Structure formats: C-alpha cells, structure tokens
Amino acid sequence: MGLGFQGHNLVHSVVIAEAHAILHRLQFALDLGFSNVILESDSRLVVNNIQKSSEDYSESRPFTWDAKNLAMKFQCCRFQFIAREGNGAAHVMAVEGMRAEGDLFSVEDAPLKALKVADSDCRSGRPP
C-alpha cells in the first residue's frame, strides 16, 4: 500500500485535479515495482473515462489517455469508483497533505488517524 499527496496550484478544475492525481498514483506504483494495482477514486467521471473503450473527448482526456497507457505496464490494473463516504482514509490523508510543507509520499506507513479511519472503513462493510 502506498499513499501520496502532491500540491499543485495550477489546476483549477476538480476533474483535472483527480485525473492528474490518478496519473501520478499510477506512476508512483510503477516506480515502486508493483505489478497488481487497484486504484480507487471518488470521481466517477474520471474512472468511467479511463474504463471506457470509446474515445474520450472530455477535458481530462490527456490524463486519462496517459493513465490507460501506464495501466498497460502492470500485470493487472483495475480502476474503481468509491464514494467519498466510503473512503475516509483518503480524506484524512488529503488533510494531512495540505498541512505538509511539501509533497508527501509514503509506502506501508500512514498517519495513525488515517489507519484508524481505514480500519473503520473496512469494518463498515466495505472490503479492502
């Protein structure tokens, strides 16, 4: 498991920000040598644009196209939508990242609060 927060003040669209984050998460997993990846996002639009086989004409197209190409480098790569309510740990990490003075990346290590929220997410019926 890995996590990351990267500040980016040049993005003014939530959809572009999420597509950009997905692209960076894929590159992060690839750099770490992961071969099987499940990438979760609370942006149904971006996940759908990555998953569909037809042409994507959305504003996030450059990022979704790059994400599709990066995904092919993994043995198995799956994208899935998860509602914000089901992913409290991601919110906790975003808050922690906003407090950090720079970019924040971690592998198999997370703030205690994020671990507790992730455990709670799992116990609430959502599979890991």
Sequence and secondary structure as in RCSB ss.txt:
>XXXX:A:sequence
MGLGFQGHNLVHSVVIAEAHAILHRLQFALDLGFSNVILESDSRLVVNNIQKSSEDYSESRPFTWDAKNLAMKFQ
CCRFQFIAREGNGAAHVMAVEGMRAEGDLFSVEDAPLKALKVADSDCRSGRPP
>XXXX:A:secstr
 EEEE   TT   HHHHHHHHHHHHHHHHHHTT SEEEEEES HHHHHHHH SS   STTHHHHHHHHHHHTTSS
EEEEEE  GGG HHHHHHHHHHHHSSS EEEES   HHHHHHHHHHHHTT   
